[in-house]
Amino acid sequence: MITRNGLLLVFWFLLDKGFLAPLHSPPQSRMGREHHLRGMAGLGLRRHGAAGVQRVKRGWVWNQFFVLEEYMGSEPQYVGKLHTDLDRDDSEVKYTLSGEGAGTIFTIDQTTGDIHALMGLDREEKSYYTLRAQAMDMHTGRPLEPESEFIIKVQDINDNEPKFLEGPYTASVPEMSPGGTFVMQVTATDTDDPTYGNSARIVYSILHGQPYFSVDSKTGVIRTALPNMDREMKELYQVLIQAKDMGGQLGGLAGTTTINITLSDVNDNPPRFSKSILHLRVPESSSVGSAVGKIRAHDLDSGKNAEVEYSIVPGDEGNMFDITSNGHSQEGIIVLRKHLDYENKKSYTFKVEASNAHLDPRFLHLGPFKDTATVKVNVLDVDEPPVFTKTSYTIDVYEDTPVGTIIGSVTAQDLDASSSAVRYSIEWKRPVDSCFDIDTVEGTISTNEMLDRESNRQHNISVVATKVNNPLLSNKVTVTVNVLDVNEFPPELAVPFDTFVCENAEVGQVIQTISAMDKDLPAVGQRFFFKSPREIRNRNFTVRDFGNNTAGIVTKRVGFQRRFQEYYVMPVVVEDNGYPAQSSTGTLTVRVCACVTDGPLLSCTAEAVFLPMGLSTGAVMAILLCMVILLAIFALYVGLRRQKKRETLMSSKEDIRDNVIHYDDEGGGEEDTHAFDMGTLRNTKAIKEKMLCRGTGSEVTAQTEINESTPTTECSADIIRDYIHQRLQENHLGFSAPPYDSLVTYAYEGDGSVGESLSSIESWMADGGEDFKYLSEWGPSFKTVAGILDKDKIDPPMAEVEESREYL
């Protein structure tokens, strides 16, 4: 015991000086499991009351213990011992334990410092525990040394087998692969401590699946062991892999997993027909495009590698059929390309070829990936309806053909071996089909009524042929009867029948282009000839045939004047090219109209203006109505303009001077004394006025001499009265003069007005010379109105002029 304590003192000295580092005692040694806490008496830590607490230097502490996991003993498992140099084995030192698992998992003897584990531990759940130890005075409870921390580590044992966390596995590898081809890699996991012993060292091996596959013992990589494995022989392989710890040694724990390996397909097999000759049967009544039968070439491959394309080998009798490939069933469907006829040919023989759609170049050396077979198609006889010699018939007949005349015939035959007789009939669908009849035995078609090409130029009738021995079998054919035209109608002039000629037309001018129409058909190919009647000599117009079924009306002279002759009649002879030729004479009415120099119409009736344009009567009436409305608007505008000039200033019973105020555009109100200067009426001066008669457009100068020296008094009333009568007469002759009641109001106008005159007595001088030429700018219609007004202004009625002179 003395020797042990001496060694400990030397060992502590070396550690304290830094010569040695702390060492871990072997877990198997009970001596090494003791924690020795040694106190140095420095300035003295006294146990039983000291005058002061002196610094005590700690003894060396073992900082790690080991405990075996999964301990199954009946007594608590001994872990280690804590001890301090201050402990004299006199039970004066008390040891305490705190930290992870203190009191529950680990316990300590307060007197001896022995630590025990109360239960079995699992390293995979918790690999170590951190605790703290404290040496204290048994009586006072004061710590003798600072608290010391240490670790209890759970020592691993091989209690967990390797596990494949992702199993079972599925993998695939192409068939016909060489040996050593990579398939997949598997990995097992062992939860034991990989740093301690061989508990977590795993070795892989294959238990089932040899000799086809192998596994690498260290990496778990699985590869093919045999080359050229054929999927068509065996497709699915189940491989059992084992993972064993302890390096695969005896006593190690093991885990297994299953791997399902599938050989994926490659195109290494060609399609093959099961028979070299294939037989099919088809009725002769089968329609074109219908399926005759199905054939199939078997391919041992799968997926797209088993897709087969079928084709008919050129030559032989395969042109009667086509073949298509069905991608789902991999069958070849033979369809009919042309109509079959048992009486002509009873069987067909041809070859078909089946080949892969997708080839793999790696296996082309195995041979051609296609196969051929012979197909023999037998045609079955079917009782068929009669067959017409033509698919349709066309018959031409003149419209004047007598009733009962045979116009054509149809023929149908029974091609079957029985060769039954045939009966004919017409299928009446419309009333017009009754125009024809057919002989039930011979099939001849005759007319049953008179034909009229103008009402119906073509008839389509259906002729039915029925077998006598089997009336249920029949066939139809369409017979088209074209009714040929007989030239029975003469040509006629097409509209228009009226035209016009300008007064300034020149010789040889085409004033109208005419055409013709004929009720006889067809319209295509008709030819019309135009000319003037030979028995009538026309000095004004002639007909010029253009040679394209049109002609022109040409002037033969100049100097057409509307005032001398307004209408001309022009006969035109129209002849066709039919046999016999038919002709008719049409009459054109030519009106003389006024035109401007460049040709546009200026003055003519509405009918003459618009009919050459090809307008309908409704359109002409609409245009005329628009012109009347425009003229009415214009007349209303002129009337309102003149009415405004003639409006009296006396709009009420008030004094005329009050009404002057309302006219802002002329005059100055009550200060306007010139407009209603009564001095004009009372002045004895001679008044010289220039008078314009609106109805004639000529100027008449009247001199009214009044003695200038005659004073204006009440005695001059006679003179005023005569003057007013004179003005009244002038207003009767003018268009813009106001009524007489306005003149009466002017007689009472005040004196001294310096404004311009508002009276209509003097306003006629300004309006009398109005020029209507501006109306010509509004269009041809208003130009005619302007001409009428200018003419009236130039030639006034003589009676009105004389009457005006009497009033003056």
C-alpha positions in Angstrom: 0.0 0.0 0.0 2.9 2.3 0.8 4.5 1.4 -2.5 1.3 2.2 -4.4 0.9 5.6 -2.7 4.5 6.4 -3.4 4.2 5.7 -7.1 1.1 7.8 -7.2 3.0 10.7 -5.7 5.8 10.4 -8.2 3.3 10.1 -11.1 1.4 13.2 -9.8 4.6 15.1 -9.6 5.5 14.4 -13.2 2.1 15.4 -14.4 2.1 18.6 -12.4 5.4 19.6 -13.9 4.1 18.9 -17.4 6.3 15.9 -18.1 3.4 13.5 -18.6 -0.1 13.8 -19.8 -3.1 12.0 -18.2 -3.5 8.4 -19.1 -6.6 6.3 -19.3 -6.5 3.2 -17.3 -7.5 0.0 -19.0 -11.2 -0.8 -18.5 -10.4 -4.4 -17.4 -8.2 -3.2 -14.4 -10.1 -2.4 -11.2 -7.2 -0.3 -10.1 -7.3 1.8 -13.2 -11.0 2.6 -12.7 -10.3 4.6 -9.6 -10.4 8.4 -9.7 -7.8 9.6 -7.3 -8.3 13.1 -5.8 -5.3 14.2 -3.9 -5.2 17.4 -1.9 -1.9 19.2 -1.2 -1.7 21.0 2.1 -0.5 24.3 0.6 -1.3 26.9 3.0 -3.6 24.4 4.5 -7.3 23.5 4.0 -8.4 22.5 7.4 -11.2 20.0 7.8 -12.4 20.9 11.3 -12.7 24.7 11.1 -9.8 26.8 9.9 -9.2 30.4 10.4 -9.2 31.0 6.6 -9.7 29.0 3.4 -6.4 28.4 1.7 -6.0 27.5 -2.0 -5.8 23.7 -2.3 -4.2 22.2 -5.4 -6.3 19.5 -6.9 -5.0 16.0 -7.3 -4.9 14.4 -10.7 -8.2 13.2 -12.1 -9.0 10.4 -14.5 -11.5 11.9 -16.9 -13.0 8.8 -18.6 -14.6 5.5 -17.5 -15.8 2.6 -19.7 -18.9 0.4 -19.2 -20.0 -2.5 -21.3 -23.4 -2.2 -23.1 -26.2 -4.7 -22.8 -24.9 -5.9 -19.3 -27.2 -8.7 -18.1 -25.8 -9.5 -14.6 -27.9 -9.6 -11.4 -25.7 -7.1 -9.6 -25.1 -3.5 -10.6 -22.2 -3.3 -13.0 -19.1 -1.7 -11.4 -17.9 1.3 -13.4 -15.0 2.9 -11.3 -13.9 4.6 -8.1 -13.4 8.2 -7.1 -10.8 9.0 -4.5 -9.0 12.1 -3.1 -5.7 12.3 -1.2 -7.6 14.2 1.5 -9.5 11.0 2.3 -7.7 9.2 5.2 -10.2 6.4 5.0 -11.7 7.7 8.2 -15.1 8.4 6.7 -14.6 12.1 6.9 -15.0 12.7 3.2 -18.3 12.6 1.4 -18.5 11.9 -2.4 -21.4 13.2 -4.6 -22.3 12.6 -8.3 -24.3 14.8 -10.6 -24.9 15.1 -14.4 -26.4 12.8 -17.0 -28.0 9.7 -15.4 -26.8 10.5 -11.9 -29.0 8.7 -9.4 -31.0 6.9 -12.1 -28.5 5.1 -14.3 -25.3 5.7 -12.2 -24.9 5.7 -8.4 -21.9 6.4 -6.1 -21.0 5.3 -2.7 -20.7 8.5 -0.6 -18.0 7.0 1.6 -15.9 4.9 -0.8 -16.5 6.7 -4.0 -17.4 3.5 -6.0 -19.6 4.1 -9.1 -22.0 1.4 -10.3 -24.4 1.2 -13.3 -27.9 0.3 -12.2 -29.2 -0.9 -15.6 -28.0 -2.2 -18.9 -27.0 0.4 -21.5 -27.3 0.5 -25.3 -24.5 2.3 -27.1 -26.7 2.7 -30.2 -29.1 4.8 -28.2 -26.4 6.8 -26.2 -22.7 6.3 -26.5 -21.4 8.3 -23.5 -22.6 10.2 -20.4 -21.0 13.3 -18.9 -21.0 13.5 -15.1 -19.5 15.7 -12.4 -18.0 14.5 -9.1 -17.5 16.5 -5.8 -15.5 15.7 -2.6 -17.1 17.4 0.5 -16.6 17.4 4.2 -18.8 14.8 5.8 -19.8 17.1 8.7 -19.8 20.6 7.4 -20.7 19.8 3.8 -18.1 22.2 2.5 -16.3 21.2 -0.7 -12.8 20.0 -0.2 -11.9 20.3 -3.9 -13.4 22.0 -6.9 -16.0 20.0 -8.8 -14.5 17.6 -11.4 -16.1 16.5 -14.7 -15.6 13.1 -16.3 -17.1 10.9 -19.0 -18.5 7.4 -18.8 -18.3 5.9 -22.3 -20.5 2.9 -23.3 -18.3 0.2 -24.8 -19.7 -1.4 -28.0 -20.4 -5.1 -28.5 -21.6 -6.7 -31.8 -25.3 -6.7 -31.1 -26.7 -5.3 -34.4 -26.7 -7.0 -37.8 -26.3 -5.2 -41.1 -29.5 -4.0 -42.7 -30.5 -3.1 -46.3 -32.6 0.0 -45.8 -33.9 0.3 -49.4 -34.6 -3.4 -50.2 -36.0 -5.2 -51.9 -34.5 -3.9 -55.1 -35.5 -3.9 -58.8 -33.0 -3.6 -61.7 -32.8 -4.4 -65.4 -30.1 -5.2 -67.8 -30.3 -5.6 -71.6 -30.5 -9.1 -72.8 -27.5 -10.4 -74.8 -25.2 -8.3 -72.7 -21.5 -9.4 -72.3 -20.3 -10.8 -69.0 -19.4 -8.3 -66.3 -22.1 -5.8 -67.3 -23.0 -3.5 -64.4 -26.5 -4.1 -63.0 -26.7 -2.1 -59.8 -25.0 -1.5 -56.4 -26.5 -2.3 -53.0 -25.4 -1.0 -49.6 -26.0 -2.4 -46.1 -25.8 -0.4 -42.9 -24.5 -1.6 -39.4 -25.3 0.6 -36.4 -22.4 -0.9 -34.4 -19.3 1.2 -33.6 -17.1 1.1 -36.8 -14.1 2.4 -34.7 -14.1 -0.5 -32.3 -13.3 -4.0 -33.5 -15.0 -5.6 -36.5 -18.5 -5.2 -35.4 -19.3 -2.8 -38.3 -17.1 -4.4 -41.0 -19.5 -5.7 -43.7 -18.8 -8.4 -46.4 -21.3 -9.0 -49.3 -22.0 -12.4 -50.8 -24.6 -13.9 -53.2 -26.7 -16.7 -51.8 -29.1 -17.2 -54.8 -28.7 -16.2 -58.4 -25.5 -17.9 -59.5 -24.1 -18.5 -62.0 -26.0 -15.7 -63.7 -24.8 -12.8 -61.5 -22.0 -11.9 -59.1 -21.5 -9.4 -56.3 -18.4 -7.5 -55.2 -17.7 -8.5 -51.5 -16.6 -5.0 -50.5 -18.6 -2.6 -52.7 -21.8 -4.5 -53.2 -21.8 -4.0 -57.0 -23.8 -6.6 -58.9 -22.7 -7.6 -62.4 -23.7 -10.2 -65.0 -21.7 -13.4 -64.7 -22.8 -15.1 -67.9 -22.8 -13.4 -71.4 -25.6 -13.3 -73.9 -28.5 -14.1 -71.6 -31.6 -14.4 -73.8 -34.8 -12.7 -72.6 -36.9 -15.0 -74.8 -35.5 -17.9 -72.8 -35.8 -16.4 -69.3 -36.8 -12.8 -68.5 -36.9 -12.5 -64.7 -34.1 -13.4 -62.2 -34.3 -13.2 -58.4 -31.0 -12.7 -56.7 -30.4 -13.0 -52.9 -27.6 -10.9 -51.4 -26.2 -11.3 -47.9 -24.3 -8.7 -45.9 -22.3 -10.0 -42.8 -20.3 -8.1 -40.2 -17.2 -9.1 -38.3 -15.5 -9.3 -41.7 -17.6 -12.3 -42.6 -16.0 -14.4 -39.8 -17.8 -17.0 -37.9 -20.1 -15.6 -35.3 -20.8 -12.4 -37.2 -24.3 -11.1 -37.7 -25.8 -11.1 -41.2 -28.7 -9.4 -43.1 -30.1 -10.3 -46.6 -32.1 -8.6 -49.4 -33.7 -9.6 -52.6 -33.0 -8.1 -56.0 -35.4 -8.7 -58.9 -33.4 -8.4 -62.2 -35.3 -8.2 -65.5 -33.7 -8.6 -68.9 -34.8 -5.8 -71.1 -35.6 -6.6 -74.7 -33.5 -5.9 -77.8 -34.4 -6.5 -81.4 -32.6 -9.8 -81.8 -35.5 -11.8 -83.4 -37.0 -11.4 -86.8 -40.8 -11.8 -87.5 -41.9 -15.2 -88.6 -45.1 -16.4 -90.3 -46.6 -19.5 -88.8 -47.5 -20.9 -92.3 -45.9 -20.4 -95.7 -49.4 -20.3 -97.4 -52.3 -18.4 -96.1 -55.9 -18.9 -97.4 -58.6 -16.2 -97.4 -62.1 -16.0 -98.9 -64.1 -13.0 -99.9 -67.6 -12.5 -101.5 -67.5 -10.9 -104.9 -70.1 -8.3 -103.7 -67.6 -6.9 -101.2 -67.1 -3.1 -101.6 -63.9 -1.4 -102.4 -62.0 -0.7 -99.2 -63.6 -3.4 -97.2 -61.4 -5.9 -95.2 -60.7 -9.2 -96.9 -58.9 -10.8 -94.0 -56.0 -10.6 -91.4 -52.6 -12.1 -91.3 -49.9 -12.1 -88.6 -46.2 -12.7 -88.3 -45.0 -13.5 -84.8 -42.0 -11.7 -83.3 -40.6 -12.9 -80.0 -39.4 -9.5 -79.1 -41.6 -7.0 -77.2 -42.5 -3.3 -77.4 -41.3 -1.4 -80.4 -38.9 -4.2 -81.3 -41.9 -6.4 -82.0 -43.5 -3.8 -84.4 -44.1 -5.4 -87.8 -44.7 -3.7 -91.1 -46.6 -5.6 -93.9 -46.4 -5.0 -97.6 -47.5 -6.8 -100.8 -44.6 -8.0 -103.0 -45.0 -6.4 -106.4 -46.1 -8.6 -109.2 -48.4 -11.6 -109.3 -52.0 -10.6 -108.7 -51.5 -8.3 -105.7 -52.7 -5.2 -107.5 -56.3 -6.1 -106.6 -55.5 -5.7 -102.9 -53.8 -3.4 -100.3 -52.4 -4.2 -96.9 -52.2 -2.0 -93.8 -50.4 -2.6 -90.5 -52.2 -2.5 -87.1 -49.7 -1.2 -84.6 -51.7 -2.6 -81.6 -52.3 -6.1 -82.6 -49.3 -6.3 -85.0 -51.6 -7.8 -87.7 -51.7 -7.1 -91.4 -55.2 -6.2 -92.7 -55.7 -7.0 -96.4 -58.3 -4.7 -98.0 -60.0 -4.8 -101.4 -58.7 -2.3 -103.9 -60.9 -3.0 -106.9 -64.2 -4.7 -107.5 -64.3 -8.4 -107.7 -66.2 -10.5 -110.3 -66.6 -14.1 -109.7 -67.6 -14.7 -113.4 -64.3 -13.2 -114.6 -61.8 -14.4 -112.0 -62.4 -16.8 -109.1 -59.1 -16.6 -107.1 -56.0 -14.4 -106.6 -52.5 -15.4 -105.4 -49.8 -13.0 -104.2 -47.0 -12.7 -101.6 -46.8 -10.6 -98.5 -43.7 -9.5 -96.6 -43.4 -8.8 -92.8 -40.4 -6.9 -91.6 -39.3 -5.1 -88.4 -39.8 -1.4 -88.2 -36.9 -0.8 -85.9 -33.6 -2.6 -86.5 -30.6 -3.0 -84.1 -27.3 -2.8 -86.0 -25.6 -5.0 -83.4 -27.7 -8.0 -84.5 -27.9 -7.6 -88.3 -25.4 -10.5 -88.6 -28.1 -12.8 -87.3 -29.8 -12.6 -90.7 -32.6 -10.6 -92.5 -35.2 -9.4 -90.1 -38.2 -10.1 -92.4 -40.3 -13.1 -93.6 -42.5 -13.8 -96.6 -45.7 -15.8 -97.1 -48.0 -16.6 -100.0 -51.7 -15.5 -99.7 -54.4 -17.1 -101.8 -57.7 -15.3 -101.9 -60.8 -17.3 -103.2 -63.7 -15.2 -104.6 -67.1 -16.5 -103.5 -70.0 -16.3 -106.0 -72.9 -14.0 -104.9 -76.3 -13.6 -106.6 -75.9 -10.0 -107.9 -78.4 -7.6 -109.5 -78.4 -6.8 -113.2 -75.6 -4.7 -114.6 -76.1 -1.9 -117.1 -73.7 -1.7 -120.0 -73.0 1.9 -119.1 -72.8 3.8 -115.9 -75.0 6.5 -117.3 -76.8 7.3 -120.5 -77.3 10.6 -122.4 -80.0 11.1 -125.0 -80.5 14.2 -127.2 -84.0 15.0 -128.6 -85.5 18.0 -130.3 -88.2 19.8 -128.6 -90.7 19.4 -131.5 -90.4 15.6 -131.4 -93.8 14.0 -131.8 -95.3 12.0 -128.9 -94.5 8.3 -128.9 -91.2 8.7 -130.7 -88.4 6.3 -129.5 -85.5 8.5 -128.5 -83.1 5.9 -127.1 -82.6 2.7 -125.1 -80.8 1.2 -122.1 -79.4 -2.4 -121.7 -78.8 -4.4 -118.5 -77.6 -8.0 -118.1 -77.5 -10.7 -115.4 -73.9 -11.8 -115.2 -74.6 -14.6 -112.7 -74.5 -18.2 -113.9 -78.3 -18.4 -113.8 -78.5 -15.5 -116.3 -82.0 -14.4 -115.4 -84.1 -12.2 -117.7 -84.3 -8.5 -116.9 -87.3 -6.1 -116.8 -87.1 -2.3 -117.1 -89.1 0.5 -115.5 -88.8 4.3 -114.8 -88.7 5.4 -111.3 -91.0 8.5 -111.2 -89.7 11.0 -108.7 -91.1 14.2 -110.1 -94.1 15.1 -112.3 -91.8 15.9 -115.3 -90.7 12.3 -115.3 -94.0 11.4 -116.8 -92.9 12.9 -120.1 -91.1 9.6 -121.0 -92.0 5.9 -121.1 -89.9 2.7 -121.4 -90.5 -0.7 -122.8 -90.2 -3.2 -120.0 -88.6 -5.9 -122.1 -86.5 -4.1 -124.7 -85.6 -1.0 -122.6 -86.4 1.5 -125.3 -87.3 5.0 -124.1 -90.0 7.1 -125.9 -91.7 10.4 -125.4 -95.0 10.5 -123.6 -95.6 14.2 -124.0 -94.5 17.2 -126.1 -91.2 18.6 -124.8 -90.6 22.3 -124.3 -87.0 23.4 -124.1 -87.8 26.8 -122.8 -89.6 25.4 -119.8 -87.2 22.5 -119.1 -84.0 22.0 -121.1 -82.9 18.8 -119.4 -84.5 15.8 -117.9 -82.9 13.3 -115.5 -84.8 10.0 -115.1 -83.9 6.9 -113.2 -84.3 3.5 -115.1 -84.6 0.4 -112.9 -83.5 -3.0 -114.1 -84.9 -6.0 -112.0 -84.1 -9.7 -112.2 -87.1 -11.8 -113.1 -86.1 -14.8 -110.9 -85.3 -12.6 -107.9 -87.2 -9.2 -107.9 -85.4 -8.1 -104.8 -82.2 -7.7 -106.9 -82.3 -4.5 -109.0 -80.0 -1.8 -110.2 -80.5 1.8 -111.3 -79.0 4.0 -113.9 -79.4 7.7 -114.6 -80.6 8.7 -118.1 -80.1 12.4 -119.0 -82.4 13.6 -121.8 -81.2 16.9 -123.3 -83.9 18.8 -125.1 -82.4 20.5 -128.2 -83.7 23.9 -129.2 -85.6 24.7 -132.3 -85.2 28.3 -133.5 -88.7 29.4 -132.8 -88.2 32.8 -131.2 -86.9 35.9 -132.9 -84.2 38.0 -131.1 -85.3 41.2 -129.4 -83.6 44.4 -128.4 -82.4 44.5 -124.8 -83.2 47.5 -122.7 -83.0 50.5 -122.9 -85.4 51.4 -125.7 -84.9 55.1 -125.2 -81.8 57.3 -125.6 -80.9 60.9 -126.2 -78.8 63.0 -128.5 -77.2 66.3 -127.7 -77.9 69.4 -129.6 -74.2 69.9 -130.2 -73.7 66.2 -131.3 -71.2 65.7 -134.2 -71.6 63.6 -137.3 -70.6 59.9 -136.7 -71.0 60.1 -133.0 -72.2 56.9 -131.2 -75.0 58.0 -129.0 -76.2 54.6 -127.8 -74.9 51.0 -127.7 -77.6 48.4 -128.0 -77.6 44.6 -127.6 -80.2 41.8 -128.1 -81.5 38.7 -126.3 -83.1 35.5 -127.6 -85.4 33.1 -125.7 -83.9 30.2 -127.7 -81.1 28.4 -125.9 -78.3 27.9 -125.5 -77.2 31.5 -125.0 -73.6 30.5 -125.6 -72.8 30.6 -129.3 -75.7 32.8 -130.4 -74.9 35.4 -133.0 -77.0 38.6 -133.6 -76.9 41.0 -136.6 -78.1 44.6 -136.4 -79.1 46.9 -139.3 -81.5 49.6 -140.4 -84.7 48.7 -142.3 -84.1 48.8 -146.0 -87.5 50.3 -146.8 -87.0 53.2 -144.4 -84.4 55.9 -145.2 -83.3 57.6 -142.1 -81.4 60.9 -142.6 -80.7 61.4 -138.9 -79.3 58.2 -137.5 -77.9 54.9 -138.7 -77.0 51.5 -137.2 -73.4 50.3 -137.0 -72.9 46.6 -136.2 -69.8 46.0 -134.0 -69.6 42.3 -134.7 -69.8 41.2 -131.0 -73.5 41.0 -130.6 -73.7 44.7 -130.0 -74.3 47.7 -132.2 -74.2 51.5 -132.0 -76.7 54.2 -132.9 -74.6 56.7 -134.9 -75.6 60.3 -135.9 -75.6 61.2 -139.6 -75.9 65.0 -139.3 -75.5 67.9 -136.9 -77.8 70.6 -135.8 -80.3 68.8 -133.6 -82.5 71.4 -131.9 -85.0 70.6 -129.2 -87.3 73.6 -130.1 -87.9 72.3 -133.6 -88.2 68.6 -132.8 -87.9 67.0 -129.5 -88.2 63.3 -130.4 -86.9 61.0 -133.2 -87.9 57.4 -133.8 -85.1 54.9 -134.9 -86.2 51.4 -136.1 -83.5 48.7 -135.7 -83.6 45.2 -137.3 -82.1 42.3 -135.2 -81.5 38.9 -136.8 -80.0 35.7 -135.3 -78.0 32.9 -136.8 -80.4 30.1 -136.1 -82.0 27.9 -138.6 -84.3 29.1 -139.9 -83.1 32.6 -139.1 -85.4 34.7 -137.1 -85.5 38.5 -137.0 -87.5 41.3 -135.4 -87.6 45.1 -135.6 -87.2 47.2 -132.5 -87.9 50.9 -132.1 -85.7 53.3 -130.2 -86.9 56.8 -129.1 -84.2 59.4 -129.4 -84.8 62.6 -127.4 -83.0 65.9 -128.1 -81.4 67.3 -125.1 -79.2 70.3 -124.2 -75.7 69.4 -123.3 -72.6 71.4 -122.3 -69.6 71.5 -124.5 -67.8 68.6 -122.9 -70.8 66.3 -123.2 -72.6 66.1 -119.9 -76.4 66.4 -120.0 -77.7 69.9 -119.2 -81.4 69.9 -119.9 -83.6 66.9 -120.7 -86.4 64.9 -119.2 -85.5 62.7 -116.3 -86.4 59.6 -118.4 -84.0 60.6 -121.1 -81.2 61.3 -118.6 -81.3 58.2 -116.6 -82.6 55.4 -118.9 -79.4 55.2 -120.8 -77.6 54.5 -117.5 -79.7 51.4 -117.1 -81.5 52.6 -114.0 -84.8 51.2 -112.9 -88.0 53.2 -112.7 -87.8 53.3 -108.9 -84.3 54.7 -109.0 -85.4 57.4 -111.5 -88.3 58.4 -109.3 -86.0 58.6 -106.3 -83.6 60.9 -108.2 -86.4 63.1 -109.4 -87.8 63.3 -105.9 -84.4 64.4 -104.6 -84.2 67.1 -107.3 -87.7 68.4 -106.4 -86.7 68.5 -102.7 -83.6 70.5 -103.6 -85.6 72.9 -105.7 -88.1 73.4 -102.9 -85.3 74.1 -100.4 -83.8 76.6 -102.8 -87.1 78.3 -103.4 -87.7 78.4 -99.6 -84.3 79.9 -99.1 -84.8 82.6 -101.7 -88.3 83.4 -100.3 -87.0 83.7 -96.8 -84.3 86.0 -98.0 -86.7 88.2 -99.8 -89.2 88.1 -97.0 -86.5 89.3 -94.7 -86.0 92.3 -96.9 -89.7 93.0 -97.0 -90.4 92.6 -93.3 -92.0 95.7 -91.9 -90.6 97.4 -88.9 -94.0 97.7 -87.4 -94.2 94.4 -85.5 -96.6 95.8 -82.9 -98.8 98.8 -82.3 -96.0 100.8 -80.9 -94.3 103.7 -82.7 -92.2 102.6 -85.7 -89.1 104.2 -84.1 -89.3 101.7 -81.3 -89.1 98.8 -83.7 -86.0 100.1 -85.3 -84.1 99.2 -82.2 -84.6 95.5 -82.9 -82.5 95.5 -86.1 -78.9 95.5 -85.1 -77.7 94.7 -88.6 -78.9 97.9 -90.2 -79.7 101.3 -88.9 -79.1 102.9 -85.5 -82.5 102.9 -83.7 -84.2 106.1 -83.0 -81.2 108.0 -84.2 -81.6 106.4 -87.7 -83.5 109.2 -89.3 -82.3 108.7 -92.8 -84.1 105.4 -93.4 -87.5 106.9 -92.7 -86.8 110.5 -93.7 -90.2 111.9 -94.5 -88.5 114.7 -96.3 -88.1 112.3 -99.2 -91.9 112.4 -99.4 -92.4 116.1 -98.7 -89.5 117.6 -100.5 -90.5 119.5 -103.7 -87.2 118.7 -105.3 -87.3 116.7 -108.5 -86.5 113.1 -107.6 -84.5 111.2 -110.1 -84.4 107.6 -109.6 -83.1 104.7 -111.5 -85.8 102.0 -111.6 -85.3 98.3 -112.3 -88.3 96.2 -113.2 -87.6 92.8 -111.6 -89.9 90.9 -114.0 -88.0 92.2 -117.1 -84.5 92.8 -116.0 -84.3 96.2 -117.9 -83.8 99.6 -116.5 -86.4 102.3 -116.9 -85.5 105.9 -116.1 -88.3 108.1 -114.9 -88.0 111.7 -114.3 -90.4 113.3 -111.8 -90.0 117.0 -111.9 -91.2 118.9 -109.0 -90.7 122.5 -108.5 -87.8 122.9 -106.1 -88.9 126.2 -104.8 -92.3 124.8 -103.8 -92.3 124.7 -100.0 -93.3 121.5 -98.3 -96.5 122.2 -96.5 -99.7 120.5 -95.6 -101.0 121.6 -99.1 -98.6 119.3 -100.7 -100.6 116.2 -99.6 -101.7 115.6 -103.2 -98.2 115.4 -104.3 -97.4 112.9 -101.5 -100.4 110.8 -102.4 -99.4 110.7 -106.0 -95.9 109.7 -105.1 -97.1 106.8 -102.9 -99.3 105.5 -105.7 -96.3 105.6 -107.9 -94.3 103.6 -105.5 -97.2 101.1 -105.0 -97.3 100.5 -108.8 -93.5 99.9 -108.8 -93.9 97.3 -106.1 -96.5 95.5 -108.0 -94.0 95.0 -110.8 -91.1 94.0 -108.6 -90.2 90.7 -106.8 -88.5 92.0 -103.6 -90.7 95.0 -102.8 -92.6 94.9 -99.5 -96.4 94.9 -99.3 -98.4 98.1 -99.3 -99.1 98.2 -95.6 -95.4 98.6 -95.0 -95.4 101.7 -97.3 -98.2 103.2 -95.1 -96.0 103.0 -92.0 -93.2 104.7 -93.8 -95.4 107.7 -94.4 -95.3 108.4 -90.6 -91.6 108.0 -90.0 -89.9 110.8 -88.1 -87.6 113.5 -89.6 -83.9 113.8 -89.4 -82.8 110.2 -89.7 -79.1 110.1 -90.7 -78.8 106.3 -91.0 -79.1 104.4 -94.2 -82.6 103.6 -95.3 -84.5 100.7 -94.0 -87.5 101.2 -96.1 -88.5 98.9 -99.0 -89.4 102.0 -101.0 -85.7 102.5 -101.7 -84.4 98.9 -101.2 -85.7 97.9 -104.7 -82.9 99.8 -106.3 -80.3 97.5 -104.6 -82.1 94.3 -105.3 -83.5 95.1 -108.7 -80.3 94.3 -110.5 -79.8 90.9 -109.0 -77.8 88.5 -111.2 -78.9 84.9 -111.3 -75.8 83.5 -113.0 -74.4 82.2 -109.8 -77.1 79.5 -109.8 -75.2 77.8 -112.7 -72.5 76.8 -110.3 -75.0 74.6 -108.4 -75.3 72.0 -111.1 -77.0 71.3 -114.4 -80.5 71.5 -112.9 -80.0 75.0 -111.4 -78.2 76.1 -114.5 -81.5 75.6 -116.3 -83.3 77.7 -113.7 -80.7 80.5 -114.1 -81.2 80.5 -117.8 -85.0 80.9 -117.4 -84.6 83.8 -115.0 -82.0 85.6 -117.2 -84.3 85.1 -120.2 -87.2 86.7 -118.3 -84.9 89.6 -117.3 -83.9 90.1 -120.9 -87.4 90.0 -122.4 -89.9 91.6 -120.0 -93.6 91.4 -120.8 -94.5 94.6 -122.7 -97.8 94.9 -120.9 -96.1 95.2 -117.6 -93.7 97.8 -118.9 -96.5 99.9 -120.2 -98.4 99.6 -117.0 -95.4 100.7 -115.0 -95.1 103.7 -117.2 -98.7 104.7 -116.5 -98.0 104.5 -112.8 -94.9 106.7 -113.2 
